Amino acid sequence: MVDDEEWDGDLAALRPRVVDRGTDRVDEIMAIHSLNPQALAAHDALYGSAMRGTASLRRVERELIALVVSVVNDCHY
């Protein structure tokens, strides 16, 4: 992974999209893609589509689904 302080070029341009505004750091699940900025952009786009893609579910409902899936998969993220 590339340290947050060393993000430049394409990574620097992506950082505002993936940074946790509460902690001003990039979560590890996103930071792992720092070695491949195209993968980082694709992951962010997929997440954005999943969380904001349709009007059939409210964001809180999507977040709850994500939580349940994480629990079922024993994911600690």
Long-range contacts (C-beta under 8 A, 24 or more apart in sequence): 1-28, 1-31, 1-32, 1-34, 1-35, 2-31, 2-34, 2-35, 4-31, 7-34, 9-37, 10-37, 11-37, 11-40, 14-40, 14-41, 14-44, 17-44, 18-44, 27-77, 28-77, 29-77
